[in-house]
């Protein structure tokens, strides 16, 4: 909105040219989302408490029974912060920005429906797993299909650390990209089991992808770093910055001991948005690196379920996802959270190194 309002007058007032720069607007999108989250966070928590949106805790997670009743659906706060900031600072003529918003809102609505059934209707099962998956596949499919309608959008994969290896998937790119988006969404959702555990790596990943989309959208920098250029994708850096700012503001209240949980409305939306950003800037494998914590959590569930069925009731981990395994080993919750954050930051540096190690 600010871009539209002020840039047309840049010829008369050269100081307004600063609003043309994506980096400038991304910084202020980050700050705006952060401020909105921190300012309105207490009001959101009071409202969620008033309408009795308390978190349901599974009986098999004994250590978390004290958290029962903590307000959930705090993802609504992040959603408002992100959308408000993006609509204020982004170039709203950019189609990639609107597709990122569409994926974020679409996945958020699925999560909202699940949370509504759980905390308002007191249906502890929420939406069926099949129903959620179908909804996710439809939204991701529409988003990727829209990208593939652009003849300039490449279906090649950019493999980290391999300069001359870029396989072209053709139309097979559609199911691959959908898998990336849906997998990222569910990965963040599975990680959201301890206070601040999911939002920390999400902030790191969003900040890192702000850099990657900016590089992909800048033809000269992309050529220098041998990154596949994507026309117009740089503007998505504003969305990523807003996501990082809103996540950091939410962490203010979600840090141990949490005053509010994000719920599926937050985790599914954030994960889906990260997946789409990775796809639109052609860095799908980078998401697997920078989002390595989400990958580990997801793999722990897959391995646990698969081995349980194959072995007739035996388990690899004491409990899945992985963070519960460490809890049952007696490691304090706060220590698990901080260690996962550290791992996420280290993985972000590995992802950053791929820009030069080719």
N, C-alpha and C positions, 0 to 999 in steps of 0.2 A: 504494500500500500504506500509506504513512504517512498519507495522507488518510483512509483507512478506519479506521486504528487510533487516530488522535488526535482527529479532528474530533468524533466522538460524545461526547467528554468535555469539549468546549469550554464547555458550560453550567456545569460544575463548576470548570473552570480556564480563565478568560477568555484567558489568554496563548496558549492553543491555537487561538484564533480566527484567528491569523495564517496557519495552514495552510489556511484557506478561500480565501485570496487566490491567484489564478492567478499574479500577478506575483511573489509571494514564492516559490512553488514552481518557477516557471520559472527564477528566478535560481539556485536550489539544484540544479535539474536540470542547468543549464549547468555549474555548478561540479562536480557529481558526475561527469558524463560526462567532463569535462576531466581530473579527477584519476584516474579509472579508466584513461583512455587513456595518461596519462603514467606512471603507476605500473606498469601491466602491459605497456606498449609494449616495453621491452627483453626481457621474457620471451617475448612473442609473436614478436619478431624472431629470438631464439635458436631458438625452436621451429620456425619456418618455415625457418630455415637448416638445422636438423638434419634435417628431412624433405625437404630439397632442393627447396623451392618457389621456384626461381630464375626470374627473369623472362626470357622469350625475346625477343630483339631482332631485328626484321626486318633482313635484310641490306642493304636499300636505305637504311636510316638509319645511315650510316657513323659519325656523330658520337656515337651512343649505344652503340656496340659495347662500350665500357668498362663499361657498366651491366649487361651480360649476367650473369645469376646473382644479381643483387640480389634479396633475398626479395620475393615478391609475395603477394597475398591478404591484405594488411594491412587490407582492409575488414572482415575478421572482428573485428579489434580495435574498430573503430568500431561494428560491429553489436552487440557485447557491451556496449560503453559506453552506446550509445543505449538499448538495450532495458533494461539494468539500471537506468539512471537514470529512464526513463519509468515502469517498473513500480514504482519506489520513490516517485516524486513525483506522478504523475498521478492524477486521479480515474478509477479503472478501471471505473466504471459508465458512462463516456462512450463512446458507440458510435463517435464520430469518431476518438477516440484509437486504438481497436482496428482501425479500417479503415486508419488511417495505418500502424500496425504491420504489418497484413496486406500492404499494398502494399510496404512496405520489405522485409519478410522474403521475400515472393514474388519480387520482382525480384532480391533478393540471392541467392536459391537458383538462379535462372537464371544469374547471374554466377558463382556458385560452381561450377556444373556446367561452365561454359565454362573457368574457371581450372583446374579439376581435370583436364580433358582435356589442357590445354596444358602444365601444369607437372608433373603427376604421371604422366599417361599418355604425355607427350611427343608429343601430337598437336597440332602447331603451329596447325592450323586451328580447334581447339576445336569448340564446337557450331556447326551450320550457321546462317547468317544467317536463313534461313527459320524454323528451329526456335526461335531466340531471339525472333524477331519474333512468332511465333504465341503463345509463352508470355507475352510482354509484353502482347499484345492481350487474351488471356484474363483475366489478372490485372487489368488496367486496366478491362476491360469489366465484370467482376464488381463491382469497387469503385464504378464510376460507376452501374451498374445498381442497386446497393444504395442509393446516394444518391437516385436518382430514384424509388425506392419510397416515399420520404418525401414526402407530399403538400405539405409546407411548403417543400421544397427548390425554389428558383427555377431555371428554365431560361433566365433572362434573362442577357445579357452586360452587364457594366459596363465601358464603354469609357473609358479614362483621358482626362482633359481635356474630356470631353463630359458635362455634367450631365444633360441630358434625352435622351440617346441610349442606350437599353437594349433592343436587339432581343431578342425572345423566340424562341429556336430550337426550342422544343417538344422533340419526340423526336429532332430533329437534334442536340440537345445531347449525346446519347450518343456518336456518333462524334467530335464535336468535342472533348469532354473526354478521350476515350481517346487521341486524337491528341496532346493537350497532355501527358498523362502519359508516353506512349511516346516522344514527341519530346524531352521533358526528360531522360528516362533515357538515351537515346542521345546527346544533346547533351553531357551530363557525361562519358559514356564516350569520346566523340571528343576532348574537351578534355584528357583524362588522358593526356598524352603527354610532359610535362616535369615535373621535380621540383617538386611543390607547386602546379602550374598549375591543376589542377581543384579542389583542396580549398580554395584561397583564395576564389575566387568562390562556392563552395558555402557556406562559413561566412558570407559576407556575405549571400547570399540567404536562408539559414536564419534569420539574425538579423533580417532585414527582414521575413520572413513571420511571425516570432513577433509582431511589432508588428501586422501586417495582420490576422492571425487574432484577436488580442485585440480589435482595434477592431471587427471584424465580429461578434464574439460579445458585445459590450457594446452593448445596445440604445440607450442614451442617447448614447454617443460616436458610434456608427454613424449615428444620426439627425442629429447635429450636423455630422458630416463628410460627410453624404450618401453613405454607403456602404451597400450592400445588407446588412441584418442577417441573420445565420445563427445560429439558436438552437443553443447548446451548442458552437459551434465554438471558442470562446475557449480551451477546455482544450487544444486542439492546440498552443497556444503553448508548453506544457511540452515537447511532442515536438520542436518547432522549436528550442527552447533547448538541449535535449539534443543535437540534431544539430549545432548550432553548437559546443557545448562539445567533443563528441567529435571534430569536424573540426579544431578548434584544437589539441587534444591530439595528433591524428594528424600534424598539420603539424609538430609538434616533431621528429618523426622523418622526415617526408617532405620537409622543406625541403632545398634544394640544398646539398650533394650528398645525395641521398636514401639513407637506410638501409633503407627499405622502400617498396614501391609498394602502392597500394590494390587493384589488380586489378579485374576486372569485378564481383566480389562487392561491392566498395565503390562503384564508379562507377554501375553500373546501379541499385543500391539507393538511393543518395542522390538520383540524378536522378529516379527514379520517385516517391520520397517528396516531393520538391519539387513535382513535377507534380501529385500528388494534393492537397497542401496548397493549391496555387493554385486548384484546382478547388473544393475543399470550402469555401473562404472567398470564392469568387466573384471572384477576382482573376487570372483566366487571362492577361489582357494585361499585367498587372504583372510576371508571370513573364518575359515576353518582354523587358521593360525591365531588371529587376534581374538577369536571367540573360542579358543581352545578349552576354556573352562566349561562352556556350554557343551562342547563336543564330548568331553570326558564324562560329564553328568549324564548325557544321553546314552553314551556307550555303556555306562555302568548299569543302566536300566535294561538295555537290550541284552547285555550279557547275563544279567541276573535272571531275567525272565526266560531266556533261551536255555540256559544251563539248568534252571529249575525244572523245566519241562523235559529236557533231554535226560537228566539224571534221576528223575522221579522224586523230586522234592529236596535235592541238595542245593546249597547256595554258595556263590563265590564270595559275596560280600555279606556282612552281617545284616545290612539293609541297604536298599537302593532308593533314590539316587545316592551318589558317592558321599555327599556331605553327611548323610545319616550314618553311614558306615563308620566314619571318623568319630561322630558323636558317641556311638555305642562303644567305641574303643576307649572312651573316657576323655577325649580331647575337648577342652572347653569351647563352647560355641563361638565366642569372640575370637579365639585363636584360629579356628577353622576359617572364619570369615576373612580375617586379615591375611592369612596365608594364601587363600584363593585370590584375593585382590593382588597380592604380590606376584603370584603366578600369571595373572592376567596382564599386569604391567610388563613383565618379562616377555611374554608372548607378543605384546604390542611392539616391543623393540625388535623382536625377530621379524615381525611382519614389516616393520619400517625398513629393515636391512635389505629386504628383497628389492627395494627400489634401486639399489646399487649392485647387489650381488646377482649378476645375471651372466 
